[in-house]
Amino acid sequence: MPESYETALIVSTLAGTLIGQILFGFLADMYGRRKIYGLELLLVISATLGVAMSATGAEGSMDIMGWLLLWRTMMGIGAASHPPPIYLSMLTRCQRYWSRLSAKLSYM
């Protein structure tokens, strides 16, 4: 991959992060962090699938770099709002929930 393409991918992700922090910050203040977190998660999942399925099309009819830039920007937008401590607290809550649920199911 040429260095200019690599730089463009990095810059598009960072630009998406900047847009996402502003956009989802305002939305989280208006509608609550839990609702917006779910929306961000869907955006990150769909963008990840988009990156994985990017292709040149039939007989090279599409530019793969255009698709990659689009999906990486969307991924940056979706992954911007929550810092790592928030992800870790969510993971801890999920682990507690599943451990309690598995303990209840093992007694049945």
N, C-alpha and C positions, 0 to 999 in steps of 0.2 A: 504494500500500500504506500503510495507517495506520502511524503511528510505533510504536504498541504491538506490532504484528505484527513489525515490523523488529527491535525490541528483543528480542522473544521468540525470534526466529531466532538472533540473536547470542548470547543467553544460553544457549540450548539447545546450540549448538556448543561454547561454552566449558565448559558442564557436562559434555558428552560428553568433552571433552579431559581434564578433571580425572579423570573415571572411568577413561578409557583409560590415562592415565599410571600410575595406581595398579594397575589390573588387569594391563595388559600388562607393567609393570615387574616384578611378582611372577612372572608367567608366563615372562618372558624369563630371569629368574634361575634358574627351575626347569628349563626346557626348552631354553634357548639362544636367542640373539637371531635367528639365521637362520631357525629354524622359526617363531618368532612373527612375524617380519617378513613372511613369506609369508601368514600368517593375517591380519595387519593389512591387507596389500595387497588381499586378497580382500574384506575388510570395506569398505574404502574404495571399491573398484570397485562393489560391490553397492549401497552407499549412494548413490554418485553416480548410478547408473542409477535408483535409487528416487526421488531428487530430480528427475531429468529426466522421469520418467514420472508424477509426482504429478498428480492431476487431481481434479475435483469429482465424477466418476462420472456415471452415467446420471441425467439429470434432477436434478442437484445432490444426489444421495443421500449424498455424502461431503463432509467439510470438507477442503479442500486445505491449510489451515494445519495441521491435525492431522497430515497426512501429511508435510508439509515439516518440522515440528518433530521428528517421529520420525526421518526420514532424516538431517536435519542433526545430530541427537544421535548417531546411529550413525556418521556421517562423522567427528564429533569424536572418538568413541571410537577409531576405526581410525587416525586420523592423529596420535594423541597421542604415541606412545612415542618415536619417533626424531626427534631434532633435525635441522635442515638439513644439518650436516656429515656425518651418517650417510648421508643421501640422496645427497649429492654424492660420497661415497666409493663408494657402490654404483653410481652412474652412471659413474664413472671406471672401475670394474672391468668393467662391461658394455661400455663403449667399447673398452677394451683387448682384451677377449675377441673382439668382433666384428672389430676391426682385424686381429688375428692370424688369425682364421678367414678373412676375406676375402683376406688375403695368401696363405694356403695354397691357397685355391680358385682364385686367379688364376694360380698356377703349374701347375695341372692342365690 
